[in-house]
Amino acid sequence: MTPPGLVTPSVNFAPSNMRPWRLLRASVIAGAATAFTLGATPGDPTVPLWGHWSVGALTALAAAATGGVLAYRSYSRRNALAAAHGSHDPHWSHRVDALAAGVAHALISGLLVALTFILLHHLSGGASVSPLQATVAGGASIAIASLVATVAASRNETIHAVGMLMSLTVLGSLTSILTTPDPDWWHLHFSQLGTFHVFSGYMFNGTLIATGTLIVAFSFRVRRVLTAAARGAQLRSVRAPRIYAILVACVGANMAMVGFIPVNQQQFLHDRAATGMTLSFAALLILTPWLLRGLPARLTRATGLIAVILVVGATVFILGIINLAAFEIVAFGLMFSWIGVFATCVDARPAQVAPAPAFGPVPAAAPAPAPVPVRHIATGRPRRPLIVSRRVVRSSIDGSAARAMPPDTRRAASSIRPSLVSTARRPVRPARPDRAGPTPALRRLGGARRVAP
């Protein structure tokens, strides 16, 4: 039994160790709250799938609450196990990561459920459902979203944090696109989605603000992993952690500023924030070959390829072949792609190189002593090891090999596993009077007394 406060080395980090009944309990509570809310709705007993007072909106709120709490606990537990095993040092930025993971997965769970009900609402032509159907659909959606959030938060690598940020941006943009009152927004730019004082505008601006804030929180992680790489002689520059953390924070702050200031209110400040985000990302690309020397070479190759694609995309946009909305899609995709490659490179561990042998003659190792064969005390011949079969074990009453054999061999058979078995031990034959040799009693006693030749 493990003493209190200690963690054995066999602790599994897999999501299967996260007690899935907690997900079921949280889903049942959230489904009951949704059913109670829908049952207390006055008027028509049917409720719409999406709208101001709908099953989709209530389920999205419940999924966001349960998903955020479960993700925070899952991420914190993973960090505690990693710290107990010595995988990383207990740093204060891990608490920031846990809080950011909880907030991000809460938003992702809510957006995932909301996007599902919006699609069902559009495909069904605005149909309404009964409270029982709404409760079943809401409970299933909350359970799935909570499970996804818990499993995703149990992976605390840097690449999973980048995927979390990208998922939040994509889901928020899709939700805003499906609910916008202007179907021709793509003729201008993505900022057109945030110019409406309706749900789509609030969703787009809120997504930018949330993603930018989480990128600022991600900058603390960037500094921590780069500092660890510099201490491990994997990164040559000691200034890279601070510089890259500042540039990543600038990208996030400018993105949040773009969401705070819509283009139809203060176009000058909105454009300056977008320009600041672009210049910060360009500085990350330019400084990579110099400041990140020592990391895997694929980061430098990916940086050069992304820079070439950005230049080609900007040229095509200036020539009028594509509009600003298409160029923004390309730019955001390349930005998250570069951050993903960066995350895989900083998480990569250098190969362990065996130390070179010291100069001078190497002393020869002493030869191992030859094993002394054990011989039978009566016959003087080597004694064969005792082999227990499964048939003998099954023939006993309690299933033990020691009780299925003669009393003089219990001690020898107790240390043999029945899984490594081949043949059954044959019974002792009676001695013939015409053959010289030890008696059966002496042969049985020889199993306990052995001498070296």
C-alpha positions as CSV (number, residue, x, y, z in Angstrom):
1,M,0.0,0.0,0.0
2,T,1.3,3.4,-0.9
3,P,1.8,5.8,2.0
4,P,-0.3,9.0,2.0
5,G,1.2,11.8,0.1
6,L,3.4,9.6,-2.2
7,V,2.7,8.8,-5.9
8,T,4.0,5.5,-7.3
9,P,6.0,5.6,-10.6
10,S,3.2,3.5,-12.2
11,V,0.7,6.3,-12.2
12,N,-1.0,6.5,-15.6
13,F,-1.3,9.9,-17.3
14,A,-3.9,8.6,-19.7
15,P,-7.4,10.2,-19.7
16,S,-8.9,6.8,-18.7
17,N,-7.6,7.5,-15.2
18,M,-9.8,10.6,-14.9
19,R,-12.8,8.9,-13.2
20,P,-15.4,9.0,-16.0
21,W,-18.3,8.9,-13.5
22,R,-17.5,12.5,-12.7
23,L,-18.4,13.4,-16.3
24,L,-21.7,11.5,-16.0
25,R,-22.5,13.2,-12.7
26,A,-21.8,16.6,-14.1
27,S,-23.8,15.8,-17.3
28,V,-26.8,14.6,-15.2
29,I,-26.8,17.7,-13.1
30,A,-26.5,20.0,-16.1
31,G,-29.3,18.1,-17.9
32,A,-31.5,18.3,-14.8
33,A,-30.9,22.1,-14.6
34,T,-31.8,22.4,-18.3
35,A,-35.0,20.3,-17.9
36,F,-36.0,22.4,-14.9
37,T,-35.5,25.6,-16.8
38,L,-37.4,24.4,-19.8
39,G,-40.2,23.1,-17.6
40,A,-40.5,26.5,-16.0
41,T,-40.9,28.2,-19.3
42,P,-44.3,29.8,-19.5
43,G,-46.5,29.6,-22.6
44,D,-46.0,27.2,-25.4
45,P,-44.9,23.7,-24.2
46,T,-42.5,23.4,-27.2
47,V,-39.2,25.2,-27.3
48,P,-37.1,26.2,-30.4
49,L,-33.7,24.7,-31.2
50,W,-32.0,28.1,-31.4
51,G,-33.0,31.6,-30.5
52,H,-33.2,34.0,-27.6
53,W,-34.9,31.5,-25.2
54,S,-34.1,28.1,-26.7
55,V,-32.7,24.7,-25.8
56,G,-29.6,25.4,-27.8
57,A,-28.7,28.6,-25.8
58,L,-29.4,27.0,-22.4
59,T,-27.5,23.8,-23.3
60,A,-24.5,25.9,-24.5
61,L,-24.3,27.7,-21.2
62,A,-24.5,24.5,-19.2
63,A,-21.9,22.8,-21.4
64,A,-19.6,25.8,-21.0
65,A,-19.9,25.7,-17.2
66,T,-19.3,21.9,-16.9
67,G,-16.6,21.8,-19.5
68,G,-14.7,24.6,-18.0
69,V,-14.7,23.2,-14.5
70,L,-13.8,19.7,-15.6
71,A,-11.0,20.9,-17.9
72,Y,-9.5,23.0,-15.1
73,R,-9.5,20.1,-12.7
74,S,-8.1,17.7,-15.4
75,Y,-5.3,20.1,-16.3
76,S,-4.4,20.8,-12.7
77,R,-4.3,17.1,-11.9
78,R,-2.0,16.4,-14.8
79,N,0.3,19.2,-13.7
80,A,0.3,17.8,-10.1
81,L,1.2,14.3,-11.3
82,A,4.0,15.6,-13.6
83,A,5.4,17.7,-10.7
84,A,5.3,14.7,-8.4
85,H,7.3,12.6,-10.9
86,G,9.8,15.4,-11.5
87,S,8.8,16.0,-15.2
88,H,8.8,19.8,-14.6
89,D,9.4,22.2,-11.8
90,P,6.4,23.7,-9.9
91,H,6.3,27.2,-11.5
92,W,3.7,29.8,-11.0
93,S,3.0,30.0,-14.8
94,H,1.5,26.5,-14.6
95,R,-1.4,28.0,-12.6
96,V,-1.9,30.5,-15.4
97,D,-1.9,27.7,-17.9
98,A,-4.5,25.8,-15.9
99,L,-6.8,28.8,-15.7
100,A,-6.4,29.6,-19.4
101,A,-7.1,25.9,-20.2
102,G,-10.3,26.1,-18.1
103,V,-11.5,29.3,-19.8
104,A,-10.6,28.1,-23.3
105,H,-12.4,24.8,-22.9
106,A,-15.4,26.4,-21.4
107,L,-15.7,28.7,-24.5
108,I,-15.0,25.8,-26.9
109,S,-17.6,23.6,-25.2
110,G,-20.2,26.3,-25.4
111,L,-19.4,27.2,-29.0
112,L,-19.4,23.5,-30.1
113,V,-22.9,23.0,-28.6
114,A,-24.2,26.3,-29.9
115,L,-22.8,25.6,-33.4
116,T,-24.5,22.1,-33.4
117,F,-27.9,23.5,-32.5
118,I,-27.5,26.4,-35.0
119,L,-26.9,23.9,-37.8
120,L,-29.9,21.8,-36.6
121,H,-32.0,24.9,-36.5
122,H,-31.1,25.8,-40.1
123,L,-31.5,22.3,-41.4
124,S,-34.9,21.8,-39.8
125,G,-36.3,25.1,-41.0
126,G,-36.7,26.6,-37.5
127,A,-38.5,23.6,-36.0
128,S,-39.4,23.4,-32.3
129,V,-39.1,20.4,-30.0
130,S,-40.9,19.1,-26.9
131,P,-39.3,19.5,-23.4
132,L,-38.5,15.8,-23.3
133,Q,-36.7,15.9,-26.7
134,A,-34.9,19.1,-25.6
135,T,-33.8,17.4,-22.4
136,V,-32.4,14.4,-24.1
137,A,-30.6,16.4,-26.8
138,G,-29.3,18.8,-24.1
139,G,-28.0,16.0,-21.8
140,A,-26.3,14.2,-24.7
141,S,-24.6,17.4,-25.9
142,I,-23.4,18.3,-22.4
143,A,-22.0,14.8,-21.8
144,I,-20.1,14.8,-25.1
145,A,-18.8,18.3,-24.7
146,S,-17.7,17.6,-21.1
147,L,-15.9,14.4,-22.2
148,V,-14.1,16.2,-25.0
149,A,-13.0,19.0,-22.7
150,T,-11.7,16.6,-20.0
151,V,-9.8,14.5,-22.5
152,A,-8.3,17.5,-24.3
153,A,-7.3,19.3,-21.1
154,S,-5.4,16.2,-19.8
155,R,-2.9,16.7,-22.6
156,N,-0.7,19.6,-21.4
157,E,1.8,19.7,-24.2
158,T,2.5,23.0,-25.9
159,I,1.1,21.8,-29.3
160,H,-2.2,21.0,-27.6
161,A,-2.4,24.6,-26.2
162,V,-1.9,25.9,-29.8
163,G,-4.6,23.6,-31.0
164,M,-6.9,24.9,-28.3
165,L,-6.4,28.5,-29.4
166,M,-7.0,27.6,-33.1
167,S,-10.1,25.6,-32.2
168,L,-11.5,28.6,-30.3
169,T,-10.8,31.0,-33.2
170,V,-12.4,28.7,-35.8
171,L,-15.5,27.8,-33.8
172,G,-16.2,31.4,-32.9
173,S,-15.8,32.6,-36.5
174,L,-18.0,29.8,-37.9
175,T,-20.7,30.7,-35.3
176,S,-20.6,34.3,-36.3
177,I,-20.7,33.5,-40.0
178,L,-23.8,31.3,-39.7
179,T,-25.7,33.9,-37.7
180,T,-24.7,37.1,-39.4
181,P,-27.5,39.2,-41.0
182,D,-25.2,40.2,-43.9
183,P,-24.6,37.3,-46.3
184,D,-22.2,39.4,-48.4
185,W,-19.7,40.2,-45.6
186,W,-17.0,38.2,-47.4
187,H,-16.8,40.8,-50.2
188,L,-15.0,43.1,-47.7
189,H,-13.1,41.6,-44.8
190,F,-13.6,39.6,-41.6
191,S,-14.0,42.7,-39.5
192,Q,-17.3,43.3,-41.2
193,L,-18.7,40.5,-39.0
194,G,-18.2,42.6,-35.9
195,T,-20.0,45.7,-37.1
196,F,-23.5,44.4,-36.2
197,H,-25.1,44.9,-32.8
198,V,-26.6,41.4,-32.8
199,F,-25.4,38.0,-31.7
200,S,-23.1,37.5,-34.6
201,G,-21.2,40.7,-34.0
202,Y,-20.9,40.1,-30.3
203,M,-19.7,36.5,-31.0
204,F,-17.0,37.7,-33.5
205,N,-15.6,40.5,-31.3
206,G,-15.8,38.3,-28.2
207,T,-13.9,35.5,-30.0
208,L,-11.1,37.9,-30.9
209,I,-10.9,39.3,-27.4
210,A,-10.9,35.9,-25.8
211,T,-8.3,34.5,-28.2
212,G,-6.1,37.5,-27.8
213,T,-6.2,37.3,-24.0
214,L,-5.4,33.6,-24.1
215,I,-2.4,34.3,-26.4
216,V,-1.1,36.7,-23.9
217,A,-1.4,34.0,-21.3
218,F,0.3,31.6,-23.7
219,S,3.3,34.0,-23.8
220,F,4.2,33.0,-20.2
221,R,4.4,29.4,-21.4
222,V,6.6,30.4,-24.3
223,R,9.1,32.0,-21.9
224,R,9.0,29.0,-19.6
225,V,9.7,26.4,-22.3
226,L,12.4,28.6,-24.0
227,T,14.1,29.2,-20.7
228,A,14.1,25.4,-20.0
229,A,15.6,24.9,-23.5
230,A,18.3,27.5,-22.8
231,R,19.2,25.8,-19.5
232,G,19.4,22.4,-21.2
233,A,21.9,23.8,-23.8
234,Q,19.3,23.2,-26.5
235,L,18.9,26.9,-27.2
236,R,22.0,29.1,-27.8
237,S,20.5,32.6,-27.2
238,V,19.8,33.6,-23.6
239,R,17.7,36.6,-24.8
240,A,15.3,34.5,-26.9
241,P,12.9,33.6,-24.0
242,R,12.2,37.3,-23.1
243,I,12.1,38.6,-26.6
244,Y,9.8,35.9,-27.9
245,A,7.5,36.1,-24.9
246,I,7.1,39.9,-25.5
247,L,6.4,39.5,-29.3
248,V,3.8,36.7,-28.7
249,A,2.1,38.9,-26.0
250,C,2.1,41.8,-28.5
251,V,0.3,39.6,-31.1
252,G,-2.3,38.6,-28.5
253,A,-2.8,42.2,-27.2
254,N,-3.3,43.6,-30.7
255,M,-5.7,40.8,-31.6
256,A,-7.8,41.6,-28.5
257,M,-7.7,45.3,-29.4
258,V,-9.1,44.5,-32.8
259,G,-12.1,42.9,-31.1
260,F,-12.4,45.8,-28.6
261,I,-12.6,48.4,-31.3
262,P,-14.9,47.5,-34.2
263,V,-14.0,48.9,-37.6
264,N,-17.2,50.9,-37.9
265,Q,-16.5,52.8,-34.6
266,Q,-12.8,53.8,-34.7
267,Q,-11.3,52.7,-38.0
268,F,-8.0,54.3,-37.4
269,L,-7.4,52.5,-34.1
270,H,-8.7,49.3,-35.5
271,D,-6.3,49.5,-38.4
272,R,-3.4,50.3,-36.1
273,A,-4.1,47.3,-34.0
274,A,-4.3,45.1,-37.0
275,T,-1.0,46.5,-38.3
276,G,0.6,46.0,-34.9
277,M,-0.4,42.3,-34.9
278,T,1.0,41.9,-38.4
279,L,4.3,43.5,-37.5
280,S,4.7,41.5,-34.3
281,F,4.2,38.2,-36.2
282,A,6.7,39.4,-38.9
283,A,9.3,40.1,-36.2
284,L,8.8,36.5,-34.9
285,L,9.5,35.2,-38.4
286,I,12.5,37.5,-39.0
287,L,14.3,36.8,-35.7
288,T,13.8,33.0,-35.8
289,P,17.0,32.1,-37.7
290,W,19.1,34.1,-35.2
291,L,17.5,33.8,-31.8
292,L,16.3,30.2,-32.0
293,R,19.5,28.6,-33.1
294,G,19.9,25.2,-31.6
295,L,16.2,24.1,-32.0
296,P,15.4,21.6,-34.7
297,A,16.1,22.7,-38.3
298,R,12.5,22.2,-39.4
299,L,11.6,25.4,-37.6
300,T,13.9,27.5,-39.8
301,R,12.6,25.7,-42.9
302,A,9.0,26.2,-41.9
303,T,9.7,29.9,-41.2
304,G,11.2,30.5,-44.6
305,L,8.3,28.7,-46.3
306,I,5.7,30.7,-44.4
307,A,7.4,34.0,-45.1
308,V,7.5,33.2,-48.9
309,I,3.8,32.3,-48.9
310,L,2.9,35.5,-47.0
311,V,4.8,37.6,-49.5
312,V,3.1,35.9,-52.4
313,G,-0.3,36.3,-50.8
314,A,0.3,40.0,-50.1
315,T,1.4,40.5,-53.8
316,V,-1.7,38.7,-55.1
317,F,-3.9,40.9,-52.8
318,I,-2.2,44.1,-53.9
319,L,-2.8,43.1,-57.6
320,G,-6.5,42.7,-56.8
321,I,-6.7,39.0,-57.5
322,I,-8.1,38.2,-54.1
323,N,-9.8,40.4,-51.6
324,L,-8.9,41.2,-48.0
325,A,-11.1,38.4,-46.5
326,A,-9.2,35.7,-48.4
327,F,-5.9,37.2,-47.5
328,E,-6.9,37.3,-43.8
329,I,-7.8,33.6,-43.9
330,V,-4.4,32.8,-45.4
331,A,-2.5,35.0,-42.9
332,F,-4.3,33.5,-39.8
333,G,-3.8,30.0,-41.1
334,L,-0.1,30.6,-41.6
335,M,0.3,32.2,-38.2
336,F,-1.2,29.3,-36.3
337,S,0.8,26.9,-38.5
338,W,4.0,28.6,-37.5
339,I,3.0,28.6,-33.8
340,G,2.3,24.9,-34.1
341,V,5.7,24.1,-35.6
342,F,7.3,26.2,-32.9
343,A,5.5,24.3,-30.2
344,T,6.6,20.9,-31.6
345,C,10.2,22.1,-31.8
346,V,10.4,23.5,-28.2
347,D,8.8,20.4,-26.8
348,A,11.2,18.1,-28.7
349,R,13.9,16.6,-26.4
350,P,17.5,16.3,-27.8
351,A,18.8,12.8,-28.3
352,Q,20.8,11.4,-25.5
353,V,24.5,11.0,-26.6
354,A,26.6,8.5,-24.8
355,P,29.7,10.1,-23.2
356,A,33.0,9.5,-25.1
357,P,35.4,7.1,-23.4
358,A,38.3,8.6,-21.6
359,F,41.8,8.5,-23.1
360,G,44.2,5.8,-22.0
361,P,44.0,2.0,-21.7
362,V,40.7,0.7,-20.5
363,P,41.1,-2.0,-17.8
364,A,39.8,-5.3,-18.8
365,A,36.7,-6.5,-16.9
366,A,37.2,-9.4,-14.6
367,P,35.8,-12.7,-16.1
368,A,32.5,-13.7,-14.6
369,P,32.7,-16.9,-12.5
370,A,31.3,-20.0,-14.2
371,P,28.1,-21.3,-12.7
372,V,28.5,-24.3,-10.4
373,P,26.2,-27.1,-11.5
374,V,24.1,-28.6,-8.8
375,R,24.3,-32.4,-8.6
376,H,22.1,-34.9,-7.0
377,I,23.5,-36.1,-3.7
378,A,22.8,-39.8,-4.4
379,T,23.5,-40.2,-8.1
380,G,26.0,-37.4,-8.7
381,R,24.2,-36.3,-11.9
382,P,23.0,-32.8,-12.6
383,R,19.4,-32.4,-11.3
384,R,16.8,-31.0,-13.7
385,P,14.7,-28.1,-12.6
386,L,11.2,-28.8,-11.4
387,I,8.5,-27.8,-13.8
388,V,4.9,-27.4,-12.8
389,S,2.1,-27.6,-15.4
390,R,-1.3,-26.0,-15.5
391,R,-2.9,-29.5,-15.4
392,V,-1.4,-30.1,-11.9
393,V,-2.6,-26.7,-10.7
394,R,-6.1,-27.3,-11.9
395,S,-6.2,-30.7,-10.3
396,S,-5.7,-29.2,-6.8
397,I,-8.6,-28.0,-4.7
398,D,-7.5,-24.4,-4.0
399,G,-5.5,-24.0,-7.3
400,S,-2.0,-23.9,-5.7
401,A,0.8,-25.8,-7.2
402,A,2.4,-26.5,-3.8
403,R,-0.6,-28.5,-2.5
404,A,-1.0,-30.5,-5.8
405,M,2.5,-32.1,-5.3
406,P,4.2,-34.2,-2.7
407,P,5.1,-32.5,0.6
408,D,8.8,-32.5,0.1
409,T,8.6,-30.2,-3.0
410,R,6.3,-27.5,-1.7
411,R,9.1,-25.0,-1.0
412,A,10.6,-25.4,-4.4
413,A,7.2,-25.1,-6.2
414,S,6.0,-22.0,-4.3
415,S,8.5,-19.8,-6.2
416,I,7.6,-21.0,-9.7
417,R,4.8,-19.2,-11.7
418,P,2.3,-21.6,-13.3
419,S,2.4,-19.3,-16.4
420,L,5.8,-20.6,-17.4
421,V,4.9,-24.2,-17.5
422,S,5.6,-27.0,-20.0
423,T,5.1,-30.5,-18.7
424,A,3.7,-32.3,-15.6
425,R,5.9,-33.8,-12.9
426,R,5.8,-37.6,-13.3
427,P,5.1,-39.7,-10.2
428,V,8.0,-41.6,-8.6
429,R,8.3,-45.1,-9.9
430,P,9.0,-48.0,-7.4
431,A,12.6,-49.3,-7.5
432,R,13.2,-52.7,-9.2
433,P,15.1,-55.2,-7.1
434,D,17.3,-56.1,-10.1
435,R,18.5,-52.5,-10.6
436,A,21.0,-50.9,-8.4
437,G,20.4,-47.3,-7.3
438,P,18.9,-45.2,-4.7
439,T,15.6,-46.0,-3.2
440,P,12.5,-43.8,-3.9
441,A,12.6,-42.4,-0.4
442,L,16.3,-41.4,-0.8
443,R,15.5,-39.9,-4.3
444,R,12.7,-37.8,-2.8
445,L,15.0,-36.6,0.0
446,G,17.6,-35.5,-2.5
447,G,15.4,-32.6,-3.6
448,A,16.1,-30.8,-0.4
449,R,19.8,-31.5,0.0
450,R,22.3,-30.4,-2.7
451,V,26.0,-30.2,-2.6
452,A,28.5,-28.7,-5.1
453,P,30.9,-31.2,-6.8
